Amino acid sequence: MNPLAPVELDDLRIDSAAGESILTNGDFSKEFDHWFFSVDNDLPWHIWSLPIQVLFDQGWLGVIAFGLFLSVGLWRAGRQALRGSGQAGVIFASGVGFAVIGTLDSLIDSPRLLLLCLLVLWLSWNSGKVAPADARALGRS
């Protein structure tokens, strides 16, 4: 028996306890209406680039908005890291790491990673509010 041989299905029927057919279009007379096909292996359909995934999900405006959000956040965190803020340095390194890995993989298809990405970017936008306190604590005011 060939495991790759095609299988033909026709005139499918699942009956309820009352003897009525539960399936709609079990004979495929209306082609694939009322049928949903899925696959367990999503790798052929996976988008392997963060910018392309954002383009696919949100269009060009989404790419522009995400790019501005990312670049301004990294710029602000990097500026504060150069001024001596250790916390901003960690946030900057996290954001750059996310952006570099995002060029070769789509990291936001998991809700947890998307939340982590947005939290890091939010912290990078707000890193300027934390840095002066760090400088005063180190005696560099």
Rosetta silent file (secondary structure, phi, psi, omega in degrees, C-alpha in Angstrom):
SEQUENCE: MNPLAPVELDDLRIDSAAGESILTNGDFSKEFDHWFFSVDNDLPWHIWSLPIQVLFDQGWLGVIAFGLFLSVGLWRAGRQALRGSGQAGVIFASGVGFAVIGTLDSLIDSPRLLLLCLLVLWLSWNSGKVAPADARALGRS
SCORE:     score description
SCORE:     0.000 S_00000001
   1 L     0.000  131.513 -179.130    0.000    0.000    0.000 S_00000001
   2 L   -87.385  118.180 -179.160    1.347    3.387   -1.011 S_00000001
   3 L   -69.592  -15.016 -179.950    1.078    5.913    1.882 S_00000001
   4 L  -100.415    7.891 -179.980    1.126    8.788   -0.612 S_00000001
   5 L   -69.454  142.273  179.616   -1.710    7.476   -2.753 S_00000001
   6 L   -68.553  151.055  178.555   -4.661    9.858   -3.115 S_00000001
   7 L  -118.430  129.971  177.650   -7.838    9.148   -1.212 S_00000001
   8 L  -104.076  129.771  177.761  -11.223   10.000   -2.673 S_00000001
   9 L  -117.244  135.297  178.710  -14.092   10.836   -0.359 S_00000001
  10 L  -155.738  150.684  179.118  -17.672   11.103   -1.544 S_00000001
  11 L    54.394   53.293  177.150  -21.157   10.801   -0.063 S_00000001
  12 L   -78.470  146.410 -179.499  -20.066   11.320    3.553 S_00000001
  13 L  -149.965  130.834  170.965  -22.704   11.040    6.214 S_00000001
  14 L  -124.844  120.977 -175.107  -22.733   11.475    9.978 S_00000001
  15 E   -99.811  144.913  173.953  -26.098   10.741   11.508 S_00000001
  16 L   -81.078  178.076  178.556  -27.587   12.120   14.686 S_00000001
  17 L   -63.671  -26.348  179.723  -29.436    9.933   17.192 S_00000001
  18 L   -83.735   -3.320  178.669  -32.655   10.778   15.344 S_00000001
  19 L    89.780    7.340  178.763  -31.190    9.438   12.071 S_00000001
  20 L   -91.701  145.542  179.474  -30.770   12.847   10.392 S_00000001
  21 E   -72.180  130.659  179.440  -27.547   13.745    8.602 S_00000001
  22 L   -84.528  -31.603 -176.522  -25.463   16.270   10.526 S_00000001
  23 L   -75.462  138.172  171.303  -23.176   17.114    7.594 S_00000001
  24 L  -100.613  132.009 -179.472  -24.108   19.790    5.128 S_00000001
  25 L    65.009   41.151  178.183  -22.884   19.081    1.595 S_00000001
  26 L   -67.978  -20.181  178.839  -21.635   15.582    2.465 S_00000001
  27 L   -95.638    1.655  178.526  -21.874   14.568   -1.183 S_00000001
  28 L    59.776   27.832  178.506  -19.789   17.597   -2.337 S_00000001
  29 L   -69.417  -24.358  177.248  -22.477   18.590   -4.841 S_00000001
  30 L  -104.866   36.916 -178.660  -21.803   22.258   -3.920 S_00000001
  31 L    56.218 -121.874 -174.766  -18.050   21.730   -4.261 S_00000001
  32 L  -103.932   20.172  175.385  -16.301   22.747   -1.002 S_00000001
  33 L   -62.097  136.528  179.263  -19.096   24.787    0.573 S_00000001
  34 L    71.598   17.391  176.863  -19.336   24.075    4.327 S_00000001
  35 L  -121.255  137.221  178.355  -15.923   22.358    4.392 S_00000001
  36 L  -123.210  123.247 -179.463  -12.853   23.739    6.137 S_00000001
  37 L  -104.825  140.284  177.795   -9.453   22.256    5.417 S_00000001
  38 L  -135.026  166.504  179.682   -6.517   22.637    7.749 S_00000001
  39 L  -136.431  143.993 -179.572   -2.968   21.440    7.896 S_00000001
  40 L   -82.579  -19.659 -178.848   -0.803   20.604   10.898 S_00000001
  41 L  -104.672  105.273 -178.064    2.401   21.787    9.251 S_00000001
  42 L   -94.562    3.649 -176.051    2.309   25.577    8.841 S_00000001
  43 H   -60.952  -38.641  177.580    5.951   25.987    7.814 S_00000001
  44 H   -64.826  -21.158 -177.084    5.225   26.341    4.074 S_00000001
  45 H  -101.997    1.463 -174.604    2.823   29.197    4.890 S_00000001
  46 L   -79.236  137.643  175.710    5.001   30.916    7.500 S_00000001
  47 L   -91.915  122.473 -172.650    6.341   34.418    6.811 S_00000001
  48 L  -100.267   30.553  178.526   10.002   34.476    7.816 S_00000001
  49 L  -150.663  129.448 -178.689   10.543   38.226    8.015 S_00000001
  50 H   -61.711  -47.214  179.452    9.166   40.754   10.483 S_00000001
  51 H   -62.649  -38.446  179.833    8.812   43.646    7.993 S_00000001
  52 H   -69.646  -36.519  177.491    7.080   41.419    5.445 S_00000001
  53 H   -66.169  -41.547  177.668    4.766   40.029    8.122 S_00000001
  54 H   -64.769  -39.023  176.351    3.830   43.525    9.269 S_00000001
  55 H   -61.886  -43.953 -179.833    3.267   44.480    5.620 S_00000001
  56 H   -65.629  -41.312 -176.419    1.038   41.434    5.125 S_00000001
  57 H   -78.664  -39.152 -168.752   -0.924   42.010    8.344 S_00000001
  58 H  -124.626   -4.768  179.111   -1.215   45.814    8.393 S_00000001
  59 H    80.973 -173.117 -176.495   -0.211   47.180    4.990 S_00000001
  60 H   -66.222  -35.047  177.425    2.184   49.991    4.207 S_00000001
  61 H   -64.656  -36.971  176.537    0.827   52.285    6.912 S_00000001
  62 H   -65.740  -39.895  177.479    1.502   49.560    9.480 S_00000001
  63 H   -63.696  -44.108  179.713    5.068   49.127    8.215 S_00000001
  64 H   -64.738  -44.679 -179.308    5.663   52.888    8.415 S_00000001
  65 H   -64.639  -45.177 -179.877    4.120   53.134   11.891 S_00000001
  66 H   -66.173  -39.812  178.141    6.015   50.108   13.225 S_00000001
  67 H   -63.204  -42.131  176.935    9.259   51.334   11.642 S_00000001
  68 H   -66.252  -42.722  179.044    8.883   54.778   13.219 S_00000001
  69 H   -59.694  -44.028 -179.405    7.936   53.277   16.570 S_00000001
  70 H   -69.644  -48.814 -174.910   10.986   50.996   16.467 S_00000001
  71 H   -68.688  -41.026  178.657   13.514   53.525   15.153 S_00000001
  72 H   -67.802  -39.869  178.326   12.489   56.395   17.436 S_00000001
  73 H   -63.290  -44.065  178.608   12.410   54.082   20.441 S_00000001
  74 H   -67.886  -35.570  178.059   15.870   52.683   19.684 S_00000001
  75 H   -63.938  -44.085 -179.554   17.205   56.173   19.028 S_00000001
  76 H   -66.217  -42.787  179.446   15.912   57.433   22.388 S_00000001
  77 H   -68.174  -39.495  178.472   17.228   54.417   24.290 S_00000001
  78 H   -64.515  -39.254  177.998   20.574   54.591   22.496 S_00000001
  79 H   -62.875  -42.917  178.993   20.935   58.286   23.275 S_00000001
  80 H   -70.768  -32.506  177.107   20.281   57.645   26.963 S_00000001
  81 H   -65.472  -38.705  177.269   22.640   54.660   26.951 S_00000001
  82 H   -67.531  -24.906  176.883   25.422   56.897   25.603 S_00000001
  83 L   -82.483   -0.482  174.373   24.722   59.322   28.455 S_00000001
  84 L   106.658    8.049  179.519   25.471   56.541   30.933 S_00000001
  85 L   -82.398  115.561  178.814   22.118   54.973   31.709 S_00000001
  86 H   -67.735  -38.964  179.331   22.606   51.268   32.308 S_00000001
  87 H   -63.840  -42.526  178.232   18.891   50.560   32.138 S_00000001
  88 H   -65.673  -32.566  177.072   18.612   52.298   28.763 S_00000001
  89 H   -64.410  -41.646  177.425   21.605   50.275   27.555 S_00000001
  90 H   -65.714  -43.270  179.507   19.851   47.017   28.382 S_00000001
  91 H   -65.155  -41.124  177.953   16.653   48.201   26.718 S_00000001
  92 H   -62.194  -45.645  178.715   18.602   49.367   23.656 S_00000001
  93 H   -63.031  -38.928  177.416   20.407   46.020   23.351 S_00000001
  94 H   -64.017  -44.140 -179.850   17.091   44.175   23.690 S_00000001
  95 H   -66.311  -41.528  177.885   15.470   46.286   20.994 S_00000001
  96 H   -65.659  -41.073  177.678   18.402   45.936   18.602 S_00000001
  97 H   -61.549  -42.095  178.072   18.457   42.183   19.191 S_00000001
  98 H   -63.500  -43.000 -178.944   14.754   41.962   18.454 S_00000001
  99 H   -66.496  -40.476 -179.644   15.149   44.016   15.266 S_00000001
 100 H   -66.869  -46.582  178.899   18.115   41.961   14.017 S_00000001
 101 H   -66.461  -32.470  179.442   16.413   38.628   14.665 S_00000001
 102 H   -66.394  -18.658  176.677   13.220   40.051   13.157 S_00000001
 103 L   -70.696  -24.202 -177.725   14.929   40.476    9.793 S_00000001
 104 L  -114.337   -0.858 -179.554   15.160   36.685    9.466 S_00000001
 105 L  -154.589  152.271  176.631   12.117   35.540   11.439 S_00000001
 106 L   -95.023  110.171 -173.900    8.669   36.806   12.294 S_00000001
 107 L   -91.892   -7.874 -173.626    8.667   37.215   16.027 S_00000001
 108 L  -103.754   14.984  177.354    5.226   38.690   16.469 S_00000001
 109 L   -82.979   -7.348  172.646    3.105   35.726   15.401 S_00000001
 110 L  -105.758  129.135 -177.813    3.000   34.622   19.033 S_00000001
 111 H   -59.047  -33.414  179.987    1.004   36.944   21.316 S_00000001
 112 H   -67.419  -42.258  178.444    3.540   36.586   24.130 S_00000001
 113 H   -70.359  -34.015  175.222    6.449   37.657   21.937 S_00000001
 114 H   -63.096  -43.697  177.325    4.416   40.515   20.505 S_00000001
 115 H   -61.962  -43.121  178.392    3.689   41.719   24.042 S_00000001
 116 H   -61.888  -43.357  177.480    7.378   41.410   24.932 S_00000001
 117 H   -59.843  -48.147 -177.406    8.356   43.377   21.810 S_00000001
 118 H   -67.624  -34.499  175.893    5.871   46.145   22.527 S_00000001
 119 H   -65.667  -42.448  177.841    6.940   46.350   26.190 S_00000001
 120 H   -63.196  -42.696  178.409   10.605   46.682   25.190 S_00000001
 121 H   -66.756  -37.866  177.405    9.710   49.383   22.667 S_00000001
 122 H   -64.345  -42.197  177.213    7.537   51.169   25.217 S_00000001
 123 H   -64.628  -35.693  178.789   10.401   51.071   27.717 S_00000001
 124 H   -68.171  -34.944  175.818   12.764   52.413   25.078 S_00000001
 125 H   -66.046  -33.363 -176.967   10.409   55.328   24.435 S_00000001
 126 L   -98.537    9.767 -177.707   10.328   56.041   28.176 S_00000001
 127 H   -68.663  -23.681  178.456   14.015   55.446   28.871 S_00000001
 128 H   -68.835  -22.650 -179.523   14.673   59.202   28.876 S_00000001
 129 H   -80.154  -18.468 -176.763   12.476   59.608   31.942 S_00000001
 130 H   -98.379  -28.988 -171.496   14.562   57.171   33.992 S_00000001
 131 H   -61.676  -41.216 -179.221   18.085   58.143   32.950 S_00000001
 132 H   -61.956  -33.337  177.553   18.498   61.451   34.895 S_00000001
 133 H   -65.973  -37.985  176.853   17.761   59.677   38.179 S_00000001
 134 H   -63.784  -40.911 -178.803   20.478   57.126   37.349 S_00000001
 135 H   -65.682  -40.626  178.791   22.931   59.924   36.630 S_00000001
 136 H   -66.681  -36.628  179.441   22.193   61.671   39.944 S_00000001
 137 H   -66.336  -29.853  179.079   22.589   58.386   41.819 S_00000001
 138 L   -88.886   -2.137  179.167   26.021   57.956   40.272 S_00000001
 139 L    80.207   22.888 -178.809   27.001   61.548   41.101 S_00000001
 140 L  -106.386   21.207 -176.184   27.126   62.647   37.450 S_00000001
 141 L   -64.390    0.000    0.000   24.425   65.293   37.536 S_00000001
